[in-house]
Amino acid sequence: MTTDLAALEAYLHTHIPLSRAMEVAVVQADAEGVRLRAPLGPNINHRDTIFGGSASALAILAGWTLIHTRLRDNAHPSRIVIQRNTIEYSRPLPGDFEAFCPAPAPESWERFLRSLRRRGRARIQVHAELYGEGEVAGSFEGAYVAFGERAARAGIPDPGTV
């Protein structure tokens, strides 16, 4: 999997405008996973640390980007939505921060692809870590739903029915 990081970043900034406002940079997008970075400036809170909503958004975006690039690379045009997530913060983020979402286990990814091919929709759970100053600062779990080309053309159904 070879990804043009600048093109992927431009895609995110165009299609997910919040990523542009947050000044999200794509640092890594390969077989290992997706790493996104954002600066403190546009994501600051009243305590001069990263706003929790920005940290959560970066983690959600890292998971979404991982699934998007893997489906794109496997020629599976899909719409991807987050269904639910949880995040735990273990310490404040006082500066630039990152979210790293590793590739899911091969068996989990294959099960996801099989369901997407058979049913036109599939659900997958991913994990991401938030980093600040090189240290883990939070942990994210997210469930995403992908709707295949047929389902996407017909309109996105309620993810609760997947």
Secondary structure as a PSIPRED ss2 file (coil, helix, strand):
# PSIPRED VFORMAT (PSIPRED V4.0)

   1 M C   1.000  0.000  0.000
   2 T C   1.000  0.000  0.000
   3 T C   1.000  0.000  0.000
   4 D C   1.000  0.000  0.000
   5 L H   0.000  1.000  0.000
   6 A H   0.000  1.000  0.000
   7 A H   0.000  1.000  0.000
   8 L H   0.000  1.000  0.000
   9 E H   0.000  1.000  0.000
  10 A H   0.000  1.000  0.000
  11 Y H   0.000  1.000  0.000
  12 L H   0.000  1.000  0.000
  13 H H   0.000  1.000  0.000
  14 T H   0.000  1.000  0.000
  15 H H   0.000  1.000  0.000
  16 I C   1.000  0.000  0.000
  17 P H   0.000  1.000  0.000
  18 L H   0.000  1.000  0.000
  19 S H   0.000  1.000  0.000
  20 R H   0.000  1.000  0.000
  21 A H   0.000  1.000  0.000
  22 M C   1.000  0.000  0.000
  23 E C   1.000  0.000  0.000
  24 V C   1.000  0.000  0.000
  25 A E   0.000  0.000  1.000
  26 V E   0.000  0.000  1.000
  27 V E   0.000  0.000  1.000
  28 Q E   0.000  0.000  1.000
  29 A E   0.000  0.000  1.000
  30 D E   0.000  0.000  1.000
  31 A C   1.000  0.000  0.000
  32 E C   1.000  0.000  0.000
  33 G E   0.000  0.000  1.000
  34 V E   0.000  0.000  1.000
  35 R E   0.000  0.000  1.000
  36 L E   0.000  0.000  1.000
  37 R E   0.000  0.000  1.000
  38 A E   0.000  0.000  1.000
  39 P C   1.000  0.000  0.000
  40 L C   1.000  0.000  0.000
  41 G H   0.000  1.000  0.000
  42 P H   0.000  1.000  0.000
  43 N H   0.000  1.000  0.000
  44 I E   0.000  0.000  1.000
  45 N C   1.000  0.000  0.000
  46 H C   1.000  0.000  0.000
  47 R C   1.000  0.000  0.000
  48 D C   1.000  0.000  0.000
  49 T C   1.000  0.000  0.000
  50 I E   0.000  0.000  1.000
  51 F C   1.000  0.000  0.000
  52 G H   0.000  1.000  0.000
  53 G H   0.000  1.000  0.000
  54 S H   0.000  1.000  0.000
  55 A H   0.000  1.000  0.000
  56 S H   0.000  1.000  0.000
  57 A H   0.000  1.000  0.000
  58 L H   0.000  1.000  0.000
  59 A H   0.000  1.000  0.000
  60 I H   0.000  1.000  0.000
  61 L H   0.000  1.000  0.000
  62 A H   0.000  1.000  0.000
  63 G H   0.000  1.000  0.000
  64 W H   0.000  1.000  0.000
  65 T H   0.000  1.000  0.000
  66 L H   0.000  1.000  0.000
  67 I H   0.000  1.000  0.000
  68 H H   0.000  1.000  0.000
  69 T H   0.000  1.000  0.000
  70 R H   0.000  1.000  0.000
  71 L H   0.000  1.000  0.000
  72 R H   0.000  1.000  0.000
  73 D H   0.000  1.000  0.000
  74 N C   1.000  0.000  0.000
  75 A C   1.000  0.000  0.000
  76 H C   1.000  0.000  0.000
  77 P C   1.000  0.000  0.000
  78 S E   0.000  0.000  1.000
  79 R E   0.000  0.000  1.000
  80 I E   0.000  0.000  1.000
  81 V E   0.000  0.000  1.000
  82 I E   0.000  0.000  1.000
  83 Q E   0.000  0.000  1.000
  84 R E   0.000  0.000  1.000
  85 N E   0.000  0.000  1.000
  86 T E   0.000  0.000  1.000
  87 I E   0.000  0.000  1.000
  88 E E   0.000  0.000  1.000
  89 Y E   0.000  0.000  1.000
  90 S C   1.000  0.000  0.000
  91 R C   1.000  0.000  0.000
  92 P C   1.000  0.000  0.000
  93 L C   1.000  0.000  0.000
  94 P C   1.000  0.000  0.000
  95 G C   1.000  0.000  0.000
  96 D C   1.000  0.000  0.000
  97 F E   0.000  0.000  1.000
  98 E E   0.000  0.000  1.000
  99 A E   0.000  0.000  1.000
 100 F E   0.000  0.000  1.000
 101 C E   0.000  0.000  1.000
 102 P E   0.000  0.000  1.000
 103 A C   1.000  0.000  0.000
 104 P C   1.000  0.000  0.000
 105 A C   1.000  0.000  0.000
 106 P H   0.000  1.000  0.000
 107 E H   0.000  1.000  0.000
 108 S H   0.000  1.000  0.000
 109 W H   0.000  1.000  0.000
 110 E H   0.000  1.000  0.000
 111 R H   0.000  1.000  0.000
 112 F H   0.000  1.000  0.000
 113 L H   0.000  1.000  0.000
 114 R H   0.000  1.000  0.000
 115 S H   0.000  1.000  0.000
 116 L H   0.000  1.000  0.000
 117 R H   0.000  1.000  0.000
 118 R H   0.000  1.000  0.000
 119 R H   0.000  1.000  0.000
 120 G C   1.000  0.000  0.000
 121 R E   0.000  0.000  1.000
 122 A E   0.000  0.000  1.000
 123 R E   0.000  0.000  1.000
 124 I E   0.000  0.000  1.000
 125 Q E   0.000  0.000  1.000
 126 V E   0.000  0.000  1.000
 127 H E   0.000  0.000  1.000
 128 A E   0.000  0.000  1.000
 129 E E   0.000  0.000  1.000
 130 L E   0.000  0.000  1.000
 131 Y E   0.000  0.000  1.000
 132 G E   0.000  0.000  1.000
 133 E C   1.000  0.000  0.000
 134 G C   1.000  0.000  0.000
 135 E E   0.000  0.000  1.000
 136 V E   0.000  0.000  1.000
 137 A E   0.000  0.000  1.000
 138 G E   0.000  0.000  1.000
 139 S E   0.000  0.000  1.000
 140 F E   0.000  0.000  1.000
 141 E E   0.000  0.000  1.000
 142 G E   0.000  0.000  1.000
 143 A E   0.000  0.000  1.000
 144 Y E   0.000  0.000  1.000
 145 V E   0.000  0.000  1.000
 146 A E   0.000  0.000  1.000
 147 F E   0.000  0.000  1.000
 148 G E   0.000  0.000  1.000
 149 E H   0.000  1.000  0.000
 150 R H   0.000  1.000  0.000
 151 A H   0.000  1.000  0.000
 152 A H   0.000  1.000  0.000
 153 R H   0.000  1.000  0.000
 154 A H   0.000  1.000  0.000
 155 G C   1.000  0.000  0.000
 156 I C   1.000  0.000  0.000
 157 P C   1.000  0.000  0.000
 158 D C   1.000  0.000  0.000
 159 P H   0.000  1.000  0.000
 160 G H   0.000  1.000  0.000
 161 T H   0.000  1.000  0.000
 162 V C   1.000  0.000  0.000
